[in-house]
Amino acid sequence: MIKAFGIVNSSQKYIHVEGLQDYRPIGSFSFLGRYRVVDFPISNMTNSGIERIQVYANRNPRSLVEHLGTGRHYNINSKSGKLQILFYQNMSSNGNYNTDISAYVDNLESIEKMHQPYVVIAPNYMVYTQDYSKLLETHVESGADITLLYHSVDNAKENFLNCSILNLNRQKGVLSLERNHGNAKNRNIFMDTYVMTKEVFINLVKKAKETSSMYTMPDIVNAACSELDVRGVSHRGYFASITDFPSYYNANMSLIDYKAATELFHEDWPIYTRTNNSNPTHYFDGAKVTSSVISNGSTIEGTIENSVIGRGCTIKKGAVIRNSIILADTIIGENVHVENQVVDKHSSITHIKEVVAEDGQIGYVRRGDKI
């Protein structure tokens, strides 16, 4: 166990995943059929030896709370560790006020009670693996006040438009943080991941509250770059940021590729999730599956190509699914053609025989819809 506690939260004002986020926070989004997005930051923390973790929940928290439970499935030591779910106490109808800083202020007493001298803060909307114990070691050895994790990309003109970027000097010192406006392809995307002492963290939270009711953690860190020693550390490996509907679709679809999946999933770095006892997927005679990820508990009679199928789905005879994400407990009826779609859980497509969107225009079927 390292001398740090963990926080999983979101500080971005500009995130909205159309459709899916109407029912649940991004952290509880189904990912690759088996996981939830929040599983990745929590697993990174427990694999790194962090056993005291705070997860912050805001709107529509039910599915997130149910999935997290007591946290036992994340391999947290029941005697020395604890997963704590904390809530935004003063939600505003104006979303600009519902920042991570406001959540920290509402729960400052719980933060101050933490005995660990350091804190690792990670987002609930990004998918990556990272050994935080090594990141903490780098932070301590550098003598920095704050260490920020970033990922260098060459496609920032079209992607990561709702993320922040780091402007660095040659020594990897952070000069400033700003929103990615898509005006350059090569950018250092800030992974909304911080390491600092608890004392520095609390001081930043209090200063942000005094400065602006709409400040986020990136805002106050940006303002502090001229006063504090803020360093950047580069991340290597798979990285996805789920900040809108296309990025959710693309993140799932990218991991159908085996090579990409091996950059995220490692035998010695398990991604924990809540499991249930269900039968293996049953493939009937005539079923055809290529380049797809199929979860357990499903029955497959039709054709699936380049798609992700969640748990407990039923794909009837003659059905064709291409380039789509089908969430849990969905029924695709006989001879139904689904292409370029995200179909939310508990849906049933049986009467309309063709639900197809043009390439590059991903469609969405709402949760529980009968079509």
Buried (B, 14 or more C-beta within 10 A) or exposed (E): EBEBBBBBBBBBBEBBBEBBBEBBBBBBBBBBBBBBBBBBBBBBBBBBBBBBBBBBBBEEBEBBEEBBEEBEBBBBEEEEBBBBBBEBEEBEEEBEBBBBBBBBBBBBEEBEEBEBEBBBBBBBBBBBBBEBBEBBEBBBEEEBBBBBBBBBBEEBBEBBBBBBBBBBEEEBBBBBBBBBEEEEEEBBBBBBBBBBBBEBBBBBBBBBBEEEBBBBBBBBBBBBBEEBBBBBBEBEEBBBBBBBBBBBBBBBBBBBEEEBBEBBBEEEBEBBBBEEEEEEBEBEEEBEBEEBBBBBBBBBBBBBBBBBBBBBBBBBBBBBBBBBBBBBBBBBBEBBBBBBBBBBBBBBBBEEBEBBBEEEEBBBBBBEBEB
